[in-house]
Amino acid sequence: MNSFGSIHRIKFHLALLSCILAYLPATAQTVENVRATFDQSTQLMVIRYDLKGLNYKKEIKITPYIESNNPALPEMQSLSGDFGWVNKGGKDKMITWDPFKDGINSLEGVQVKIKASEVRNAEAPRYRGLVLHGSNSAPFGLKYMHLGKIGFFAAFRMGKFPPDYDYTVTDAGVIDYPNSGVYQIGTEKRLAGYAFTAGPTIRVARNAYLYVGAGYGVEQLFWKYQAFDLDKKPLKTAWALNENIDRKGITMDAGIIIRRGRLLLELGGSSIQFKSFQITAGVGLAFAKGKKP
């Protein structure tokens, strides 16, 4: 009996959950605070409303209509503004209507209302973008991207070129210096690096995209040193590679891209063989490729 009752309770809860999930999409989008005023200066009717609960992946059909005791009134046609298929919610959405152009000479007894009739999946806007892009070790570069529901990017960045070097050095300043003589590590350093990466982008909000990619990168740190002979006479000045920061191989990039109008802002991170971490950032422009939001 207990087992039979448990099964029925589970079925009841599943049915209740299904009803709730089925009901939510129909009630999530609401049109509120509809108000209409006649602008004497422009001789236009201004209809304002608030649209709440509209997900960025959806769009809703907004239809203004006339409610009147006079059945002979024509339909509203001379409209502009936030009507038809609307894919962005917010307060103070506005529609303007020219009643005189539609043949209505008197607004007495005329009430303007709004009907929200259908909801459908919205087509994701598509953009091409070009971003000035860099990281700590490779601050100069470009990132090209296609942004949509699913897109992609390809990027490169570079820093200073690596110098010719003779030896390697540790963080403690020990050089594999085989010649007779001494050396002195100076204060001058050079961080060199570059990276090429590519991968997909995914739209996660109305104006936000995540990206993750892979490629090849290099990051090397060089220290300048002064060599002396045994009589402490200078022999040469050269570079040594810090063996603790000598990374080459698979590079992973990940981060977020924010679009503000045509402005693109990028912030993320990068790692070479998961042995280092670099902050990546960029700023650029988006160019519309398809339907705009």
HUDA-V236258 format. One record per backbone hydrogen bond with DSSP energy under -1.0 kcal/mol. NH is the residue of the N-H (numbers start at 1). CO is the residue of the C=O. If there is no record, write none. Layout:
nh=NH co=CO
nh=NH co=CO
//
This chain:
nh=5 co=1
nh=6 co=2
nh=7 co=3
nh=8 co=4
nh=9 co=5
nh=10 co=6
nh=11 co=7
nh=12 co=8
nh=13 co=9
nh=14 co=10
nh=15 co=11
nh=16 co=12
nh=17 co=13
nh=18 co=14
nh=19 co=15
nh=20 co=16
nh=21 co=17
nh=22 co=18
nh=23 co=19
nh=24 co=20
nh=27 co=23
nh=28 co=24
nh=30 co=52
nh=32 co=50
nh=35 co=48
nh=37 co=46
nh=39 co=44
nh=43 co=39
nh=44 co=39
nh=45 co=97
nh=46 co=37
nh=47 co=95
nh=48 co=35
nh=49 co=93
nh=50 co=32
nh=51 co=90
nh=52 co=30
nh=58 co=55
nh=59 co=120
nh=60 co=86
nh=61 co=118
nh=62 co=84
nh=63 co=115
nh=65 co=113
nh=67 co=111
nh=73 co=70
nh=79 co=77
nh=80 co=96
nh=82 co=94
nh=83 co=81
nh=84 co=62
nh=86 co=60
nh=90 co=51
nh=93 co=49
nh=95 co=47
nh=96 co=80
nh=97 co=45
nh=98 co=78
nh=103 co=100
nh=104 co=99
nh=110 co=107
nh=111 co=67
nh=113 co=65
nh=115 co=63
nh=117 co=61
nh=120 co=59
nh=122 co=57
nh=127 co=147
nh=128 co=287
nh=129 co=145
nh=130 co=285
nh=131 co=143
nh=132 co=283
nh=133 co=141
nh=134 co=281
nh=135 co=138
nh=140 co=158
nh=142 co=156
nh=143 co=131
nh=144 co=154
nh=145 co=129
nh=146 co=152
nh=147 co=127
nh=151 co=201
nh=152 co=146
nh=153 co=199
nh=154 co=144
nh=155 co=197
nh=156 co=142
nh=157 co=195
nh=158 co=140
nh=159 co=193
nh=166 co=239
nh=169 co=241
nh=170 co=174
nh=173 co=170
nh=176 co=168
nh=177 co=175
nh=182 co=228
nh=184 co=226
nh=186 co=224
nh=190 co=222
nh=192 co=220
nh=194 co=218
nh=195 co=157
nh=196 co=216
nh=197 co=155
nh=198 co=214
nh=199 co=153
nh=201 co=151
nh=202 co=210
nh=203 co=149
nh=204 co=208
nh=205 co=208
nh=209 co=257
nh=210 co=202
nh=211 co=255
nh=212 co=200
nh=213 co=253
nh=214 co=198
nh=215 co=251
nh=216 co=196
nh=217 co=249
nh=218 co=194
nh=219 co=247
nh=220 co=192
nh=221 co=245
nh=222 co=190
nh=223 co=240
nh=224 co=188
nh=225 co=238
nh=226 co=184
nh=227 co=236
nh=228 co=182
nh=229 co=233
nh=232 co=229
nh=235 co=227
nh=238 co=225
nh=240 co=223
nh=241 co=167
nh=242 co=221
nh=243 co=169
nh=245 co=242
nh=247 co=219
nh=249 co=217
nh=251 co=215
nh=252 co=271
nh=253 co=213
nh=254 co=269
nh=255 co=211
nh=256 co=267
nh=257 co=209
nh=258 co=265
nh=259 co=207
nh=260 co=263
nh=263 co=260
nh=264 co=284
nh=265 co=258
nh=266 co=282
nh=267 co=256
nh=268 co=280
nh=269 co=254
nh=270 co=278
nh=271 co=252
nh=273 co=250
nh=275 co=272
nh=278 co=270
nh=280 co=268
nh=281 co=134
nh=282 co=266
nh=283 co=132
nh=284 co=264
nh=285 co=130
nh=286 co=262
nh=287 co=128
nh=289 co=126
nh=290 co=126
//
